[in-house]
């Protein structure tokens, strides 16, 4: 079982950068693929990024490709999301999640979720 806690969300200007972190407790962290999702008010949860358990493979949707980078440190049990060139459409609650699937892009493939951290972008 994993417990996930996100941090790093805050107000940032459009065009700026932000780095989110997710700390995991649980000895099996390195056996899970990890992902980031976001959800804005009144919107569906949206897939943002995923990384394999080794960290060697990542996958992004077109909406964030080239701007966001997911990474992980299995020794520290953390996964991060570096967000650059933030846009007015990026504000949301960002959540990390853990999955037993390979590069999962659907929220239904994830087993454990954090509470989320709020990202706000000012124009």
C-alpha positions as CSV (number, residue, x, y, z in Angstrom):
1,X,0.0,0.0,0.0
2,X,1.2,3.5,-0.8
3,X,0.4,6.9,0.7
4,X,1.1,9.9,-1.6
5,X,1.5,13.5,-0.6
6,X,1.9,16.3,-3.1
7,X,3.5,19.7,-2.5
8,X,4.7,22.7,-4.5
9,X,1.4,24.1,-5.8
10,X,1.1,27.9,-5.7
11,X,0.3,31.0,-7.7
12,X,2.6,31.6,-10.6
13,X,2.5,34.0,-13.6
14,X,1.7,32.8,-17.0
15,X,4.9,31.9,-18.8
16,X,6.5,30.9,-15.5
17,X,7.7,27.6,-14.1
18,X,6.7,25.5,-11.2
19,X,7.9,22.2,-9.8
20,X,5.5,19.8,-8.1
21,X,6.7,17.0,-5.8
22,X,5.0,13.8,-4.6
23,X,6.4,11.9,-1.7
24,X,5.4,8.3,-1.3
25,X,5.5,6.1,1.8
26,X,5.7,2.4,1.3
27,X,8.5,0.0,0.5
28,X,7.0,-1.0,-2.9
29,X,7.2,2.5,-4.5
30,X,9.8,1.5,-7.1
31,X,7.4,-1.2,-8.4
32,X,4.7,1.3,-9.4
33,X,4.4,3.4,-12.5
34,X,3.6,6.9,-11.4
35,X,1.4,9.6,-12.9
36,X,0.2,13.1,-12.6
37,X,-3.4,14.2,-13.2
38,X,-5.1,17.5,-12.9
39,X,-8.7,18.6,-12.4
40,X,-10.1,22.1,-12.8
41,X,-13.5,23.1,-11.3
42,X,-16.3,21.7,-13.2
43,X,-14.0,19.7,-15.5
44,X,-13.1,16.0,-15.9
45,X,-9.9,14.8,-14.4
46,X,-7.2,15.1,-17.1
47,X,-4.1,12.9,-17.6
48,X,-0.9,15.0,-17.5
49,X,2.1,12.6,-17.4
50,X,3.2,9.2,-16.5
51,X,6.6,7.5,-15.8
52,X,7.6,3.9,-15.8
53,X,8.7,2.2,-12.6
54,X,12.3,2.4,-13.8
55,X,12.0,6.0,-14.8
56,X,13.3,5.3,-18.3
57,X,10.0,5.8,-20.1
58,X,7.6,8.7,-19.9
59,X,4.4,9.6,-21.8
60,X,2.5,12.9,-22.1
61,X,-0.6,14.2,-23.8
62,X,-0.2,16.8,-26.5
63,X,-1.6,19.5,-24.2
64,X,1.6,19.5,-22.0
65,X,4.2,17.8,-24.2
66,X,7.3,19.8,-24.4
67,X,6.3,22.0,-21.4
68,X,6.0,19.4,-18.6
69,X,8.6,16.8,-17.5
70,X,7.9,14.0,-15.1
71,X,10.8,12.4,-13.2
72,X,11.3,10.1,-10.2
73,X,13.8,9.2,-7.6
74,X,13.2,5.6,-6.4
75,X,15.8,6.0,-3.7
76,X,13.9,9.0,-2.2
77,X,10.5,7.7,-3.0
78,X,9.5,10.8,-4.9
79,X,8.1,11.8,-8.2
80,X,8.2,15.3,-9.6
81,X,6.5,17.3,-12.3
82,X,8.5,20.2,-13.8
83,X,6.1,22.6,-15.5
84,X,7.4,25.3,-17.8
85,X,5.7,27.9,-19.9
86,X,2.6,27.7,-17.8
87,X,-0.6,28.8,-19.6
88,X,-3.9,30.2,-18.4
89,X,-5.5,26.8,-19.1
90,X,-3.1,25.0,-16.7
91,X,-4.6,25.9,-13.4
92,X,-6.1,23.0,-11.5
93,X,-5.6,20.7,-8.6
94,X,-2.7,18.4,-9.5
95,X,-2.6,14.9,-8.1
96,X,-0.1,12.2,-8.3
97,X,-1.1,8.5,-8.5
98,X,0.5,5.1,-8.5
99,X,-0.4,2.2,-10.9
100,X,0.6,-1.4,-11.5
101,X,0.0,-0.9,-15.2
102,X,2.7,0.0,-17.7
103,X,2.6,3.7,-18.7
104,X,-1.1,4.1,-17.7
105,X,-2.9,7.1,-19.1
106,X,-6.4,6.4,-17.7
107,X,-7.3,7.3,-14.1
108,X,-9.0,3.9,-13.9
109,X,-5.6,2.2,-14.1
110,X,-4.3,3.9,-10.9
111,X,-4.6,2.3,-7.5
112,X,-3.4,5.0,-5.1
113,X,-4.0,8.8,-5.2
114,X,-2.7,11.8,-3.3
115,X,-4.9,14.6,-2.1
116,X,-3.6,17.1,-4.7
117,X,-2.0,20.5,-4.7
118,X,-3.5,23.6,-6.2
119,X,-1.8,25.4,-9.1
120,X,-3.0,28.8,-10.0
121,X,-1.8,30.8,-13.0
122,X,-2.2,34.5,-13.3
123,X,-2.3,36.2,-16.7
